[in-house]
Amino acid sequence: MVKYEAIANEIRKRILRGVYPVESLIPDQISLSKEFNVSRMTMKKALDILAMEGLIYRQRGSGTYVMKTALLNKQDAVVNEYDGLTKQLKGHEITSKVIQFNVEFPSEEIMEHLMIKKNQPVYNLIRLRIVDGKPYVLEHTHMPTDLATGLTEEIMEHSIYRYIHEELGLQFGGAFRKIHADKPSKYDQEYLDCKSDDPVLEVEQVVYLKDGRPFEYSRSRHRYDTRSYTMADINKNI
């Protein structure tokens, strides 16, 4: 992760935790540059990311403020964020129920998404993530076993991404994400408490390592009333 992205992540956390309250003036670029020991150009790039996400706005002659809409729903996610549920919903009680944990050879679809051969085994995982005691998301995940080494059911009951980053030392370089509506499956109805006519929000994504190799193909399924994604489109010419 480049420096300005790491700084943007830290300032984003401060906003979400209320260190910088809604509509408050955050420290100026010079002060932040000194705090993080970076140039003003690097700091500007970090703040540009947060402005594009709709978390902050600049008022000429006054400074940079936290957007009033930034905390309307703490369970919303930024559309290009893929750090995992544990980080996204920090402060909430998050538990996991392992529904399926298999190792198998990949189908044609999985081979294509993960760019692997048919003789390369993958994990086929299904987890129900439970937030504050309520079913929140049903995750269908495939990962190459030679990358996610040592994965166990005990790890799956907590944070897989934390294990990947802290124990395996792997870092993500990016992700391709597609979000669409779908009809509920039998799994959705059983584990997400969906009715047969409730729409489901599915987030389909491929996550890549820094070397460009696909690490994960997943489909995360949410009941229509439990999850939404946000994106800000700001005209830089204003």
URTAGI-V197177 format. One record per backbone hydrogen bond with DSSP energy under -0.5 kcal/mol. CO is the residue of the C=O (numbers start at 1). NH is the residue of the N-H. E is the energy in kcal/mol with one decimal. If there is no record, write none. Layout:
# URTAGI-V197177
((CO,NH,E) (CO,NH,E))
This chain:
# URTAGI-V197177
((2,5,-0.5) (2,6,-1.8) (3,7,-2.2) (4,8,-2.2) (5,9,-2.2) (6,10,-1.8) (7,11,-2.5) (8,12,-2.4) (9,13,-2.0) (10,14,-1.9) (11,15,-2.0) (12,16,-2.5) (13,17,-2.1) (14,18,-0.5) (14,19,-2.0) (14,20,-1.3) (15,18,-1.0) (19,21,-0.6) (21,24,-2.1) (24,26,-0.6) (24,66,-1.9) (28,32,-2.5) (29,33,-2.8) (30,34,-2.0) (31,35,-2.3) (32,36,-2.6) (33,37,-0.8) (33,38,-2.1) (39,43,-2.0) (40,44,-2.5) (41,45,-2.0) (42,46,-1.8) (43,47,-2.4) (44,48,-2.3) (45,49,-1.6) (46,50,-1.4) (47,51,-2.2) (48,52,-2.3) (49,53,-1.3) (50,55,-2.5) (50,56,-0.9) (51,54,-1.1) (52,232,-0.7) (55,67,-2.8) (57,65,-2.9) (58,60,-0.6) (59,62,-2.5) (59,63,-2.3) (63,59,-3.1) (64,26,-2.6) (65,57,-2.2) (66,23,-1.8) (67,70,-1.2) (69,72,-1.4) (73,76,-2.0) (77,230,-2.7) (78,81,-2.0) (84,88,-2.1) (85,89,-2.6) (87,90,-1.2) (89,92,-2.1) (92,94,-0.7) (93,132,-3.3) (95,130,-3.2) (96,98,-0.5) (97,99,-0.6) (97,128,-2.6) (100,126,-2.1) (102,124,-2.9) (104,122,-3.0) (107,111,-2.6) (108,112,-2.0) (109,113,-2.2) (110,114,-2.7) (111,115,-1.0) (111,116,-1.5) (117,120,-1.8) (119,121,-0.7) (120,106,-0.6) (121,145,-1.8) (122,104,-2.5) (123,125,-0.6) (123,143,-1.1) (124,102,-2.0) (125,141,-2.8) (126,99,-2.6) (126,100,-1.8) (127,129,-0.6) (127,139,-3.1) (128,97,-2.6) (128,130,-0.5) (129,136,-2.6) (129,137,-1.5) (130,95,-2.5) (130,132,-0.5) (131,134,-1.9) (134,131,-2.5) (137,129,-3.1) (137,139,-0.6) (138,140,-0.5) (138,221,-2.7) (139,127,-2.2) (139,141,-0.6) (140,219,-2.5) (141,125,-3.2) (142,217,-2.4) (143,123,-3.2) (144,147,-1.3) (144,148,-2.2) (147,149,-1.5) (148,151,-1.1) (152,156,-1.9) (153,157,-1.2) (155,158,-1.8) (157,96,-0.7) (158,160,-0.6) (159,163,-1.5) (160,164,-2.5) (161,165,-2.7) (162,166,-2.9) (162,167,-0.5) (163,167,-1.7) (163,168,-1.8) (164,170,-2.2) (171,210,-1.5) (174,208,-3.0) (176,206,-2.2) (178,204,-3.2) (180,202,-3.0) (182,200,-2.6) (185,189,-2.3) (186,190,-2.0) (187,191,-3.1) (187,192,-0.5) (188,192,-2.2) (188,194,-1.1) (195,198,-1.6) (198,184,-0.6) (199,224,-1.6) (200,182,-2.1) (200,202,-0.6) (201,222,-2.8) (202,180,-2.4) (202,204,-0.6) (203,220,-2.6) (204,178,-3.3) (205,218,-2.5) (206,176,-2.5) (207,215,-3.5) (207,216,-1.5) (208,173,-2.9) (208,174,-1.3) (209,212,-2.1) (213,209,-2.6) (215,144,-0.6) (216,207,-2.2) (217,142,-2.7) (218,205,-2.4) (219,140,-2.3) (219,221,-0.5) (220,203,-2.8) (221,138,-2.5) (222,201,-2.8) (223,226,-2.1) (223,227,-0.5) (228,77,-1.7) (230,79,-2.6) (232,234,-0.6) (234,236,-0.8) (235,238,-1.6))
